[in-house]
Amino acid sequence: MSTLIMIDQPPYGAWSGREALDMAFSLAAFDQPASLLFTGAGVNWLRQAQEASGIGQKSVEKNLSAAPIFGIEAILADRAACNTYSLDESSLIEGVTLVDVKTALLTGYHHTAFAG
Amino acid sequence: MTAIQTLHILNKSPDHPRAARCLEIMSAEDGLLLIGGGVLLLATGNLPGAGKVFALSPDVDARGLRQLTGDASVVDFPEMVALSLQAQRVISW
């Protein structure tokens, strides 16, 4: 039973993204295979050098860095969305795999769920 | 400083329908102030050709966009207040 959690909302505007992250981490902590896929404006979660103290939040970049510790299998990012938001290998955080989001990608998971 | 006719305050990310609507009706005498998720417009490189563009500093930094501000002016909270006073009218999207 592998689960893919998709995040298509931009960071900081709402809590649903962080909640989805907690859900993915919980699955992984209980040895349920889980991966994250960021699409649309959601890819902005993955940008380096986020400094969120000015808006009274912790940077989501720090949250995401805990993913390997919990045992998240993969952090995937939609290549087309990354292009839209000027994100490439040099500006993405470490450990992100660029993918083309097609049906074949989603059929590899027993369950796919959107955040929010 | 020339007066701004309408200040459009946009807090929706570029994939929100309201963001597209806002850019559609913006004219050369208007100003666009990006706040919250609205600052992600800076990363798309699709800033409006007409009118001045401003982006709120803490929101730009939270999203790591300081290198991508382009032709937009980065403003702080007091400057945001000044802009809203300077404008003839304000639309909060």
Backbone of each chain as ProteinMPNN parsed JSONL, in Angstrom:
{"seq_chain_A": "MSTLIMIDQPPYGAWSGREALDMAFSLAAFDQPASLLFTGAGVNWLRQAQEASGIGQKSVEKNLSAAPIFGIEAILADRAACNTYSLDESSLIEGVTLVDVKTALLTGYHHTAFAG", "coords_chain_A": {"N_chain_A": [[0.849, -1.2, 0.0], [1.064, 1.846, -1.167], [1.253, 5.347, -0.789], [0.517, 8.442, -2.321], [0.925, 11.752, -1.697], [-0.406, 14.725, -2.776], [0.489, 18.08, -3.244], [-0.839, 21.039, -4.142], [-1.166, 23.63, -3.52], [0.026, 26.95, -2.798], [2.805, 27.734, -0.535], [2.416, 28.853, 2.927], [-0.014, 30.408, 2.755], [-2.243, 28.975, 3.645], [-3.246, 26.37, 5.977], [-3.477, 23.824, 5.028], [-1.501, 22.585, 3.483], [0.656, 22.112, 5.244], [-0.634, 20.381, 6.958], [-1.03, 18.212, 5.281], [1.569, 17.463, 4.939], [2.194, 16.613, 7.536], [0.51, 14.403, 7.598], [1.681, 12.767, 5.675], [4.181, 12.356, 6.877], [3.376, 10.995, 9.174], [2.333, 8.615, 8.106], [4.701, 7.562, 7.031], [6.224, 7.286, 9.327], [4.965, 5.169, 10.538], [5.759, 3.11, 8.98], [4.359, 2.957, 6.557], [4.52, 3.117, 3.139], [5.162, 6.251, 1.722], [4.97, 9.039, -0.47], [5.67, 12.368, -1.646], [4.173, 14.706, -3.843], [4.659, 17.639, -5.513], [2.792, 20.058, -7.178], [1.604, 22.528, -9.586], [1.123, 25.748, -8.088], [2.116, 24.752, -5.799], [4.753, 23.898, -6.046], [6.327, 25.915, -5.137], [6.882, 25.472, -2.51], [9.298, 24.264, -2.482], [11.464, 25.888, -2.85], [14.758, 27.146, -2.405], [16.262, 28.972, 0.364], [14.136, 30.222, 1.897], [12.826, 32.626, 4.025], [11.051, 32.956, 6.61], [10.576, 34.301, 8.982], [9.765, 36.94, 9.096], [7.045, 36.905, 8.594], [6.126, 35.662, 10.746], [6.232, 32.868, 10.805], [7.497, 29.454, 10.634], [9.93, 28.366, 8.271], [8.795, 26.43, 5.531], [10.586, 24.975, 4.257], [12.306, 24.012, 6.213], [10.617, 22.222, 7.561], [10.298, 20.339, 5.525], [12.839, 19.311, 5.32], [12.923, 17.365, 7.174], [11.847, 15.154, 6.056], [13.382, 12.833, 5.018], [14.199, 11.73, 7.454], [11.865, 10.792, 8.632], [11.325, 8.877, 6.814], [10.147, 9.248, 4.323], [9.533, 8.257, 1.03], [10.006, 9.544, -1.478], [10.467, 12.882, -2.677], [8.74, 14.52, -4.958], [8.632, 16.678, -7.823], [6.656, 18.52, -10.057], [7.754, 18.946, -13.238], [6.932, 20.788, -15.257], [5.506, 22.714, -13.797], [7.553, 23.682, -12.204], [9.095, 24.956, -14.135], [7.325, 27.024, -14.808], [7.424, 28.552, -12.468], [10.027, 29.455, -12.341], [11.909, 27.602, -11.235], [14.703, 25.538, -10.847], [17.256, 22.931, -10.852], [19.244, 24.308, -9.487], [17.947, 26.088, -7.818], [16.164, 24.657, -6.336], [15.425, 22.9, -3.245], [17.477, 20.38, -1.605], [17.312, 16.901, -2.566], [15.046, 16.639, -4.134], [13.129, 15.228, -6.725], [12.657, 15.753, -10.118], [9.757, 15.325, -12.064], [7.654, 14.25, -14.82], [4.308, 14.81, -14.789], [2.174, 12.391, -15.35], [-0.342, 9.953, -16.268], [0.861, 7.48, -15.941], [2.656, 7.85, -13.864], [0.99, 8.189, -11.628], [-0.336, 5.758, -11.487], [1.388, 4.136, -10.239], [0.913, 4.172, -7.568], [-1.056, 3.068, -4.769], [-2.855, 4.688, -3.581], [-3.789, 8.016, -4.04], [-3.757, 11.249, -2.747], [-5.021, 14.542, -2.42], [-3.845, 17.554, -0.863], [-5.807, 19.441, 1.323]], "CA_chain_A": [[0.0, 0.0, 0.0], [1.849, 3.07, -1.214], [0.4, 6.54, -0.857], [1.097, 9.66, -2.873], [0.248, 12.962, -1.223], [-0.154, 15.812, -3.728], [0.321, 19.435, -2.714], [-0.929, 21.967, -5.279], [-1.409, 24.97, -2.972], [1.285, 27.624, -2.466], [3.116, 27.707, 0.896], [2.147, 29.939, 3.877], [-1.347, 31.032, 2.7], [-3.239, 28.171, 4.343], [-2.611, 25.314, 6.763], [-3.735, 22.496, 4.457], [-0.248, 22.002, 3.009], [1.411, 21.587, 6.4], [-1.387, 19.231, 7.452], [-0.738, 17.109, 4.363], [2.939, 17.056, 5.25], [2.085, 15.828, 8.775], [-0.115, 13.126, 7.261], [2.703, 11.967, 4.983], [5.201, 11.979, 7.866], [2.779, 9.988, 10.055], [2.314, 7.362, 7.347], [6.073, 7.062, 6.91], [6.692, 6.899, 10.659], [4.383, 3.851, 10.829], [6.225, 2.205, 7.922], [3.493, 2.909, 5.375], [5.258, 3.857, 2.115], [4.51, 7.504, 1.327], [5.753, 9.997, -1.242], [5.045, 13.676, -1.816], [4.292, 15.281, -5.184], [4.297, 19.056, -5.537], [2.394, 20.497, -8.522], [1.034, 23.88, -9.639], [1.806, 26.716, -7.222], [2.706, 23.975, -4.71], [6.208, 23.721, -6.19], [7.027, 26.987, -4.415], [7.331, 24.912, -1.225], [10.597, 23.61, -2.641], [12.5, 26.852, -3.199], [15.809, 27.397, -1.405], [16.426, 30.287, 1.001], [12.911, 30.842, 2.389], [13.088, 33.275, 5.314], [9.655, 33.251, 6.943], [10.418, 34.912, 10.305], [9.073, 38.224, 8.923], [5.592, 36.711, 8.615], [5.804, 34.947, 11.983], [6.103, 31.419, 10.599], [8.727, 28.711, 10.36], [9.961, 28.106, 6.836], [8.366, 25.07, 5.196], [11.829, 24.332, 3.821], [12.816, 23.285, 7.386], [9.704, 21.077, 7.732], [10.558, 19.343, 4.484], [14.148, 18.686, 5.501], [12.724, 16.215, 8.073], [11.231, 14.047, 5.296], [14.168, 11.594, 5.002], [14.273, 11.179, 8.809], [10.619, 10.035, 8.826], [11.292, 7.765, 5.861], [9.406, 9.558, 3.09], [10.265, 7.584, -0.042], [10.473, 10.489, -2.494], [9.844, 14.2, -2.84], [8.673, 14.709, -6.403], [8.149, 17.987, -8.251], [6.162, 18.604, -11.435], [8.737, 19.693, -14.021], [6.293, 21.902, -15.968], [5.191, 23.749, -12.808], [8.839, 24.277, -11.813], [9.445, 25.902, -15.205], [6.442, 28.191, -14.678], [7.812, 29.374, -11.318], [11.482, 29.709, -12.387], [12.633, 26.715, -10.331], [15.491, 24.489, -11.486], [18.097, 22.199, -9.891], [20.074, 25.215, -8.683], [17.15, 26.841, -6.842], [15.358, 23.728, -5.54], [16.092, 22.316, -2.088], [18.087, 19.076, -1.905], [16.512, 15.684, -2.433], [13.821, 16.709, -4.937], [13.225, 14.605, -8.046], [11.743, 16.339, -11.108], [9.024, 14.301, -12.824], [6.562, 14.684, -15.682], [3.111, 14.246, -14.168], [1.327, 11.695, -16.323], [-1.11, 8.859, -15.667], [1.765, 6.383, -15.578], [3.247, 8.148, -12.557], [-0.013, 8.007, -10.585], [-0.742, 4.352, -11.382], [2.36, 3.444, -9.39], [0.532, 4.299, -6.146], [-2.366, 2.526, -4.448], [-3.748, 5.773, -3.15], [-3.287, 9.374, -4.222], [-4.655, 12.181, -2.057], [-4.645, 15.955, -2.484], [-3.896, 18.334, 0.369], [-6.838, 20.471, 1.398]], "C_chain_A": [[0.883, 1.247, 0.0], [0.911, 4.26, -1.44], [1.179, 7.703, -1.439], [0.266, 10.839, -2.39], [0.617, 14.088, -2.186], [-0.447, 17.166, -3.094], [0.322, 20.404, -3.891], [-1.245, 23.395, -4.823], [-0.073, 25.625, -2.617], [1.551, 27.606, -0.958], [2.63, 28.964, 1.621], [0.727, 30.507, 3.863], [-2.385, 30.296, 3.522], [-2.523, 27.034, 5.066], [-2.678, 23.948, 6.082], [-2.441, 21.811, 3.985], [0.549, 21.385, 4.134], [0.711, 20.36, 6.982], [-1.105, 18.001, 6.593], [0.656, 16.548, 4.628], [2.951, 16.184, 6.516], [1.508, 14.447, 8.491], [0.912, 12.203, 6.601], [3.756, 11.468, 5.97], [4.668, 10.894, 8.8], [2.746, 8.632, 9.379], [3.702, 6.734, 7.347], [6.589, 6.559, 8.261], [6.152, 5.533, 11.065], [4.663, 2.859, 9.691], [5.228, 1.974, 6.794], [4.19, 3.722, 4.285], [4.504, 5.104, 1.659], [5.488, 8.382, 0.557], [4.964, 11.291, -1.362], [5.24, 14.134, -3.257], [3.787, 16.716, -5.147], [3.985, 19.47, -6.969], [1.844, 21.92, -8.448], [1.835, 24.836, -8.772], [2.457, 26.02, -6.026], [4.216, 23.811, -4.827], [6.994, 24.798, -5.449], [7.411, 26.597, -2.988], [8.812, 24.568, -1.283], [11.735, 24.573, -2.956], [13.489, 27.031, -2.046], [15.665, 28.795, -0.81], [15.107, 30.978, 1.333], [13.19, 31.367, 3.795], [11.759, 33.801, 5.844], [9.474, 33.927, 8.301], [9.642, 36.224, 10.22], [7.566, 38.093, 8.892], [5.189, 35.816, 9.788], [5.58, 33.46, 11.798], [7.481, 30.782, 10.494], [8.746, 28.407, 8.87], [9.588, 26.651, 6.571], [9.557, 24.253, 4.687], [12.389, 23.479, 4.966], [11.954, 22.059, 7.659], [10.091, 19.953, 6.788], [11.885, 18.629, 4.685], [14.047, 17.477, 6.434], [12.21, 14.988, 7.325], [12.064, 12.758, 5.288], [14.232, 10.926, 6.382], [13.034, 10.327, 9.092], [10.523, 8.852, 7.866], [10.383, 7.985, 4.67], [10.21, 9.009, 1.907], [10.822, 8.565, -1.065], [9.752, 11.816, -2.38], [9.908, 14.504, -4.327], [8.149, 16.102, -6.725], [7.807, 17.942, -9.732], [7.093, 19.533, -12.242], [8.126, 20.935, -14.685], [5.997, 23.052, -15.003], [6.468, 24.44, -12.337], [9.282, 25.293, -12.855], [8.628, 27.177, -15.072], [6.937, 29.134, -13.586], [9.331, 29.552, -11.212], [12.256, 28.871, -11.377], [13.417, 25.693, -11.152], [16.386, 23.838, -10.43], [18.875, 23.142, -8.97], [19.264, 25.962, -7.628], [16.236, 25.944, -6.001], [16.141, 23.246, -4.327], [16.613, 20.922, -2.459], [17.074, 17.943, -1.809], [15.218, 15.677, -3.218], [14.069, 16.067, -6.297], [12.2, 15.241, -8.98], [11.079, 15.224, -11.902], [8.028, 14.972, -13.766], [5.3, 14.01, -15.153], [2.181, 13.699, -15.249], [0.63, 10.552, -15.599], [-0.189, 7.756, -15.164], [2.386, 6.6, -14.198], [2.257, 7.795, -11.445], [-0.423, 6.542, -10.424], [0.237, 3.555, -10.535], [2.0, 3.474, -7.918], [-0.862, 3.722, -5.92], [-3.365, 3.626, -4.138], [-3.078, 7.117, -3.39], [-4.28, 10.322, -3.569], [-4.117, 13.6, -2.173], [-4.706, 16.58, -1.094], [-5.038, 19.319, 0.274], [-8.064, 20.206, 0.525]], "O_chain_A": [[1.389, 1.655, 1.046], [-0.074, 4.178, -2.174], [2.342, 7.925, -1.101], [-0.937, 10.915, -2.641], [1.796, 14.376, -2.392], [-1.499, 17.367, -2.487], [1.341, 20.58, -4.558], [-1.553, 24.261, -5.642], [0.857, 24.943, -2.185], [0.609, 27.475, -0.176], [2.455, 30.014, 1.002], [0.291, 31.046, 4.881], [-3.312, 30.914, 4.045], [-1.35, 26.763, 4.809], [-2.007, 23.012, 6.515], [-2.313, 20.59, 4.084], [1.062, 20.273, 4.006], [1.362, 19.419, 7.439], [-0.96, 16.891, 7.106], [0.891, 15.342, 4.553], [3.626, 15.156, 6.565], [1.95, 13.449, 9.059], [1.0, 11.018, 6.923], [4.174, 10.312, 5.914], [5.402, 9.981, 9.179], [3.083, 7.617, 9.989], [3.865, 5.545, 7.621], [7.292, 5.551, 8.338], [6.788, 4.816, 11.838], [3.913, 1.908, 9.473], [5.244, 0.926, 6.149], [4.432, 4.913, 4.483], [3.343, 5.02, 1.256], [6.672, 8.459, 0.885], [3.743, 11.306, -1.2], [6.319, 13.977, -3.829], [2.636, 16.974, -4.796], [4.798, 19.268, -7.871], [1.644, 22.452, -7.356], [3.062, 24.759, -8.717], [3.26, 26.627, -5.317], [4.894, 23.607, -3.82], [8.179, 24.625, -5.163], [8.175, 27.306, -2.332], [9.501, 24.577, -0.263], [12.841, 24.145, -3.288], [13.108, 27.062, -0.876], [15.037, 29.678, -1.394], [14.957, 32.175, 1.087], [13.719, 30.651, 4.645], [11.38, 34.94, 5.572], [8.34, 34.114, 8.741], [8.937, 36.587, 11.161], [6.863, 39.073, 9.139], [4.08, 35.284, 9.832], [4.821, 32.849, 12.55], [8.489, 31.46, 10.295], [7.692, 28.21, 8.266], [10.011, 25.75, 7.296], [9.537, 23.023, 4.686], [12.881, 22.374, 4.742], [12.475, 20.983, 7.954], [10.199, 18.791, 7.177], [12.046, 17.479, 4.274], [14.963, 16.657, 6.488], [12.144, 13.9, 7.896], [11.513, 11.684, 5.528], [14.31, 9.701, 6.474], [13.134, 9.269, 9.713], [9.731, 7.935, 8.082], [9.898, 7.026, 4.069], [11.409, 9.26, 1.791], [11.975, 8.443, -1.478], [8.572, 11.868, -2.03], [10.983, 14.717, -4.887], [7.324, 16.646, -5.991], [8.557, 17.406, -10.548], [7.201, 20.727, -11.964], [8.732, 22.006, -14.676], [6.206, 24.218, -15.336], [6.468, 25.647, -12.097], [9.783, 26.364, -12.511], [9.16, 28.279, -15.204], [6.885, 30.354, -13.739], [9.857, 29.773, -10.121], [13.17, 29.38, -10.728], [12.863, 25.057, -12.048], [16.284, 24.159, -9.246], [19.133, 22.814, -7.812], [19.83, 26.425, -6.639], [15.605, 26.419, -5.057], [17.37, 23.185, -4.362], [16.24, 20.36, -3.489], [16.101, 18.025, -1.06], [14.372, 14.809, -3.005], [15.085, 16.326, -6.942], [11.009, 15.265, -8.671], [11.743, 14.294, -12.359], [7.611, 16.109, -13.543], [5.23, 12.783, -15.079], [1.503, 14.445, -15.955], [0.968, 10.225, -14.461], [-0.42, 7.17, -14.106], [2.613, 5.645, -13.456], [2.629, 7.181, -10.445], [-0.818, 6.131, -9.332], [-0.052, 2.421, -10.154], [2.695, 2.874, -7.098], [-1.744, 3.864, -6.767], [-4.561, 3.5, -4.402], [-1.934, 7.329, -2.989], [-5.486, 10.226, -3.795], [-2.915, 13.834, -2.044], [-5.516, 16.182, -0.257], [-5.216, 19.966, -0.758], [-8.997, 21.01, 0.51]]}, "seq_chain_B": "MTAIQTLHILNKSPDHPRAARCLEIMSAEDGLLLIGGGVLLLATGNLPGAGKVFALSPDVDARGLRQLTGDASVVDFPEMVALSLQAQRVISW", "coords_chain_B": {"N_chain_B": [[6.254, 61.988, -6.952], [4.1, 60.281, -9.067], [0.543, 60.147, -8.971], [-1.355, 57.245, -8.108], [-3.927, 55.677, -9.848], [-5.762, 53.423, -9.408], [-5.085, 51.185, -6.819], [-4.229, 47.918, -6.9], [-4.508, 45.35, -4.733], [-3.14, 42.338, -4.439], [-3.493, 39.142, -3.216], [-3.597, 36.577, -4.039], [-2.331, 33.526, -5.404], [-0.637, 32.985, -8.6], [-2.058, 30.946, -9.954], [-4.66, 31.176, -9.216], [-7.973, 32.029, -10.172], [-8.731, 34.675, -9.69], [-6.407, 36.151, -9.745], [-5.693, 36.267, -12.437], [-7.861, 37.73, -13.401], [-7.507, 40.157, -12.095], [-5.072, 41.096, -13.262], [-5.965, 41.394, -15.807], [-7.726, 43.594, -15.79], [-6.157, 45.679, -15.059], [-4.746, 48.923, -15.536], [-2.518, 51.32, -17.198], [-2.243, 53.5, -15.491], [-2.511, 52.47, -13.048], [-1.572, 50.781, -9.949], [0.052, 47.794, -8.854], [0.005, 45.852, -6.046], [1.659, 43.302, -4.61], [0.97, 40.859, -2.247], [1.236, 38.343, 0.373], [0.485, 35.101, -0.95], [0.35, 36.197, -3.441], [2.787, 37.302, -4.197], [4.106, 35.352, -5.575], [3.775, 35.738, -8.221], [5.972, 37.095, -9.08], [7.865, 35.109, -9.553], [6.969, 33.913, -11.837], [7.544, 35.57, -13.904], [5.668, 36.943, -15.328], [4.875, 39.685, -15.108], [2.676, 42.535, -15.163], [2.611, 44.524, -18.154], [1.915, 47.177, -18.153], [1.669, 49.883, -15.794], [2.701, 50.309, -12.316], [4.574, 48.018, -10.275], [4.535, 46.571, -7.068], [5.895, 44.824, -4.238], [5.392, 43.127, -1.183], [7.771, 43.172, 1.31], [8.287, 41.218, 3.632], [6.775, 39.039, 2.73], [7.911, 38.423, 0.299], [10.455, 37.59, 1.128], [9.798, 35.364, 2.723], [9.1, 33.497, 0.864], [11.391, 33.128, -0.519], [12.085, 34.797, -2.705], [13.705, 36.948, -3.26], [15.693, 37.296, -5.184], [14.294, 37.399, -7.5], [12.795, 39.626, -8.077], [12.752, 41.395, -10.207], [11.412, 44.005, -12.14], [9.837, 44.955, -10.152], [9.071, 46.955, -7.243], [10.265, 46.51, -4.001], [8.506, 46.759, -1.014], [8.004, 47.961, 2.391], [5.905, 47.646, 5.394], [5.127, 50.351, 6.282], [5.463, 51.699, 3.826], [3.572, 50.393, 2.304], [1.235, 51.306, 3.468], [1.488, 54.014, 2.806], [1.271, 53.856, 0.024], [-1.385, 53.01, -0.263], [-2.686, 55.248, 0.607], [-1.927, 57.111, -1.215], [-3.131, 56.288, -3.529], [-6.036, 56.769, -5.606], [-8.154, 55.023, -5.352], [-8.731, 51.753, -3.937], [-8.458, 48.31, -4.689], [-9.025, 45.301, -3.174], [-8.083, 42.196, -3.847]], "CA_chain_B": [[5.659, 60.672, -7.246], [2.8, 60.42, -9.726], [-0.547, 59.485, -8.253], [-1.842, 55.967, -8.632], [-5.378, 55.743, -9.959], [-6.283, 52.323, -8.596], [-4.079, 50.252, -6.298], [-4.753, 46.556, -6.833], [-3.783, 44.555, -3.74], [-3.383, 40.947, -4.846], [-2.907, 38.145, -2.302], [-3.865, 35.239, -4.593], [-1.227, 33.027, -6.21], [-0.927, 33.139, -10.034], [-2.972, 29.944, -10.5], [-6.022, 31.485, -8.768], [-8.659, 32.785, -11.224], [-8.821, 36.1, -9.375], [-5.135, 36.776, -10.137], [-5.801, 36.543, -13.874], [-8.87, 38.793, -13.549], [-6.862, 41.382, -11.629], [-4.107, 41.541, -14.269], [-6.75, 41.721, -16.994], [-8.374, 44.914, -15.747], [-5.183, 46.696, -14.634], [-4.362, 49.859, -16.598], [-1.195, 51.935, -17.072], [-2.228, 54.476, -14.385], [-2.76, 51.721, -11.81], [-0.459, 50.112, -9.279], [-0.235, 46.428, -8.403], [0.764, 45.538, -4.838], [1.612, 41.861, -4.368], [1.173, 40.461, -0.854], [0.922, 36.926, 0.602], [0.785, 34.229, -2.083], [0.398, 37.009, -4.663], [4.176, 37.604, -4.588], [4.612, 34.282, -6.458], [3.738, 36.256, -9.593], [7.35, 37.5, -9.409], [8.611, 33.943, -10.03], [6.5, 33.488, -13.157], [8.043, 36.5, -14.913], [4.538, 37.491, -16.093], [4.411, 40.933, -14.513], [1.939, 43.316, -16.163], [3.439, 45.45, -18.929], [1.521, 48.541, -17.816], [1.462, 50.155, -14.37], [3.823, 50.007, -11.413], [4.388, 46.791, -9.483], [5.165, 46.58, -5.755], [5.758, 43.535, -3.545], [5.617, 43.314, 0.258], [9.066, 42.59, 1.668], [8.305, 39.958, 4.399], [6.184, 37.948, 1.936], [8.929, 38.081, -0.709], [11.523, 36.837, 1.8], [9.27, 34.078, 3.201], [9.044, 32.567, -0.27], [12.728, 33.032, -1.134], [11.999, 35.389, -4.046], [14.448, 38.212, -3.277], [16.488, 37.394, -6.422], [13.407, 37.331, -8.675], [11.837, 40.736, -8.018], [12.693, 42.041, -11.526], [11.111, 45.437, -12.176], [8.952, 45.311, -9.046], [9.693, 47.61, -6.09], [9.954, 45.821, -2.746], [8.095, 47.762, -0.029], [7.716, 47.467, 3.75], [4.523, 47.962, 5.804], [4.817, 51.786, 6.188], [5.34, 52.071, 2.407], [2.291, 49.848, 1.847], [0.222, 52.254, 3.937], [1.639, 55.222, 1.998], [0.735, 53.556, -1.311], [-2.846, 52.945, -0.225], [-3.164, 56.622, 0.782], [-1.594, 57.826, -2.441], [-4.036, 55.84, -4.594], [-7.401, 57.328, -5.609], [-9.024, 53.956, -4.818], [-8.019, 50.491, -3.707], [-9.219, 47.056, -4.845], [-8.382, 44.168, -2.495], [-8.522, 40.999, -4.579]], "C_chain_B": [[4.281, 60.852, -7.886], [1.745, 59.604, -8.984], [-0.928, 58.181, -8.937], [-3.361, 56.048, -8.694], [-6.022, 54.665, -9.077], [-5.129, 51.457, -8.121], [-4.748, 48.883, -6.159], [-3.906, 45.773, -5.834], [-4.132, 43.093, -3.977], [-2.693, 39.98, -3.896], [-3.14, 36.709, -2.794], [-2.694, 34.8, -5.471], [-1.637, 33.019, -7.689], [-1.909, 32.112, -10.591], [-4.421, 30.152, -10.033], [-6.711, 32.337, -9.845], [-8.689, 34.29, -10.968], [-7.544, 36.845, -9.762], [-5.189, 37.166, -11.611], [-6.751, 37.708, -14.119], [-8.26, 40.144, -13.183], [-5.927, 41.942, -12.701], [-4.82, 42.017, -15.528], [-7.244, 43.17, -16.955], [-7.407, 46.024, -15.328], [-4.812, 47.619, -15.795], [-3.045, 50.547, -16.252], [-1.106, 52.91, -15.898], [-2.363, 53.79, -13.031], [-1.463, 51.196, -11.196], [-0.893, 48.717, -8.851], [0.642, 46.16, -7.195], [0.582, 44.059, -4.524], [1.895, 41.584, -2.9], [0.833, 38.971, -0.72], [1.342, 36.079, -0.593], [0.843, 34.97, -3.408], [1.809, 37.28, -5.139], [4.747, 36.526, -5.515], [4.538, 34.683, -7.924], [5.147, 36.657, -10.045], [8.126, 36.344, -10.039], [8.19, 33.524, -11.433], [7.041, 34.384, -14.262], [6.935, 37.127, -15.746], [3.991, 38.767, -15.464], [3.683, 41.743, -15.584], [2.856, 44.318, -16.861], [3.167, 46.897, -18.536], [1.341, 48.686, -16.312], [2.653, 49.732, -13.526], [3.519, 48.761, -10.592], [5.191, 46.904, -8.178], [4.968, 45.206, -5.112], [6.164, 43.726, -2.095], [6.81, 42.473, 0.734], [9.002, 41.273, 2.477], [7.738, 38.767, 3.618], [7.141, 37.484, 0.836], [10.0, 37.194, -0.071], [11.057, 35.457, 2.251], [9.313, 33.04, 2.089], [10.354, 32.499, -1.039], [12.817, 33.682, -2.505], [12.824, 36.662, -4.206], [15.239, 38.407, -4.584], [15.61, 37.532, -7.666], [12.445, 38.516, -8.757], [11.745, 41.508, -9.336], [12.441, 43.535, -11.429], [10.207, 45.875, -11.018], [9.739, 46.005, -7.935], [9.279, 46.867, -4.83], [9.669, 46.88, -1.679], [7.874, 47.127, 1.344], [6.3, 47.92, 4.145], [4.219, 49.472, 5.76], [4.649, 52.252, 4.735], [4.026, 51.559, 1.816], [1.152, 50.794, 2.245], [0.254, 53.519, 3.088], [1.036, 55.019, 0.609], [-0.789, 53.592, -1.313], [-3.448, 54.34, -0.038], [-3.0, 57.423, -0.501], [-2.576, 57.493, -3.564], [-5.409, 56.493, -4.454], [-8.377, 56.313, -5.028], [-8.21, 52.674, -4.719], [-8.958, 49.327, -4.002], [-8.426, 45.949, -4.161], [-8.917, 42.88, -3.112], [-8.543, 39.783, -3.677]], "O_chain_B": [[3.403, 61.498, -7.313], [2.018, 58.529, -8.449], [-0.838, 58.035, -10.156], [-4.01, 56.437, -7.723], [-6.737, 54.972, -8.123], [-4.291, 51.04, -8.92], [-5.704, 48.717, -5.401], [-2.716, 45.555, -6.066], [-5.263, 42.663, -3.75], [-1.468, 39.985, -3.774], [-2.909, 35.749, -2.06], [-2.128, 35.613, -6.201], [-2.827, 33.043, -8.006], [-2.542, 32.377, -11.613], [-5.309, 29.388, -10.413], [-6.102, 33.267, -10.375], [-8.674, 35.086, -11.907], [-7.591, 38.035, -10.072], [-4.78, 38.265, -11.985], [-6.477, 38.573, -14.951], [-8.471, 41.142, -13.871], [-5.985, 43.131, -13.013], [-4.35, 42.917, -16.223], [-7.187, 43.882, -17.958], [-7.801, 47.188, -15.252], [-4.588, 47.153, -16.912], [-2.519, 50.381, -15.151], [-0.02, 53.13, -15.362], [-2.334, 54.447, -11.991], [-0.411, 51.173, -11.836], [-2.058, 48.489, -8.527], [1.868, 46.226, -7.284], [-0.523, 43.617, -4.209], [2.918, 42.009, -2.364], [0.206, 38.402, -1.613], [2.403, 36.295, -1.18], [1.335, 34.428, -4.398], [2.035, 37.47, -6.334], [5.762, 36.755, -6.171], [5.16, 34.049, -8.777], [5.478, 36.572, -11.227], [8.94, 36.551, -10.939], [8.948, 32.862, -12.141], [7.006, 34.009, -15.434], [7.212, 37.773, -16.757], [2.779, 38.913, -15.306], [4.018, 41.66, -16.766], [3.758, 44.886, -16.246], [4.062, 47.74, -18.576], [0.919, 47.75, -15.632], [3.489, 48.929, -13.94], [2.367, 48.483, -10.257], [6.363, 47.28, -8.184], [3.994, 44.511, -5.403], [7.153, 44.398, -1.802], [6.845, 41.252, 0.58], [9.607, 40.289, 2.053], [8.162, 37.629, 3.817], [7.176, 36.304, 0.487], [10.404, 36.181, -0.642], [11.814, 34.489, 2.178], [9.535, 31.855, 2.337], [10.418, 31.876, -2.099], [13.533, 33.192, -3.379], [12.658, 37.383, -5.19], [15.432, 39.536, -5.035], [16.121, 37.757, -8.764], [11.41, 38.436, -9.417], [10.759, 42.208, -9.565], [13.157, 44.25, -10.728], [9.854, 47.051, -10.923], [10.909, 45.699, -7.702], [8.093, 46.619, -4.608], [10.476, 47.783, -1.46], [7.597, 45.933, 1.457], [5.583, 48.504, 3.332], [3.165, 49.856, 5.255], [3.8, 53.095, 4.444], [3.438, 52.197, 0.943], [0.233, 51.046, 1.466], [-0.788, 54.042, 2.694], [0.369, 55.909, 0.081], [-1.41, 54.127, -2.231], [-4.573, 54.596, -0.465], [-3.812, 58.287, -0.828], [-2.822, 58.317, -4.444], [-5.887, 56.738, -3.346], [-9.308, 56.674, -4.307], [-7.151, 52.535, -5.331], [-10.124, 49.354, -3.609], [-7.28, 45.688, -4.528], [-10.079, 42.525, -2.911], [-8.887, 38.689, -4.124]]}, "name": "protein", "num_of_chains": 2, "seq": "MSTLIMIDQPPYGAWSGREALDMAFSLAAFDQPASLLFTGAGVNWLRQAQEASGIGQKSVEKNLSAAPIFGIEAILADRAACNTYSLDESSLIEGVTLVDVKTALLTGYHHTAFAGMTAIQTLHILNKSPDHPRAARCLEIMSAEDGLLLIGGGVLLLATGNLPGAGKVFALSPDVDARGLRQLTGDASVVDFPEMVALSLQAQRVISW"}
